Amino acid sequence: MCKLSKADIVKFHELMGRTVPPELYTPDIVTLMLTEARRDAKVAEEFERHVWSRIDPQEYLDSQAHECAEFAVGLLAAPVPRDRTFMFKTVESVQDMGELEFGKALPVFVDFAPWLKVETTIYLRSITLHPSLRRKGFLTKFKKELMSRGITGLVLEAVQNPSLAYALHRKSQQSDSVVHLGNPLYVDYERMLFTSQTYALRLC
């Protein structure tokens, strides 16, 4: 079994967005997460050097947030079922720059957050971004685009990113602008390493 260095543990905690009790993780888990993070960082670095040095990534994200919001709002009014996955525009022949998969908002969510209105709530099942586009504010841009179109709520289903999940968990405890849509018994950061929970964000 490999031995973790202090730097490994610090980086692991950065990825998790919190200090994790030692009994919840093993060297293998940490090593796997760090290996994936380093691989993604290398991909991002290469893309930054060869592509984003010539194309403004913020302008690209602005345009994709705008188009994605148009797509999402269109789903609310769609009279018949349609493809609910938005694909980011290809950059330099790279097709998997990002995608968002949408679902249909459920009326039961109102039981958790009375301010949620199904007709003006976007339900986001998953979001995947190219490594070079992460932590560049896409979700913030997307929320602003939705707000400008009269959307009042955004539901994020089963958040997989551990640092985002923890940040949403903390916000849900401090403000009613973020609400955990589920049983609080299944969210225990002192006894659980990962918690894929669903949250509703109040946009206005």
Disulfide bonds with the S-S distance in Angstrom:
none
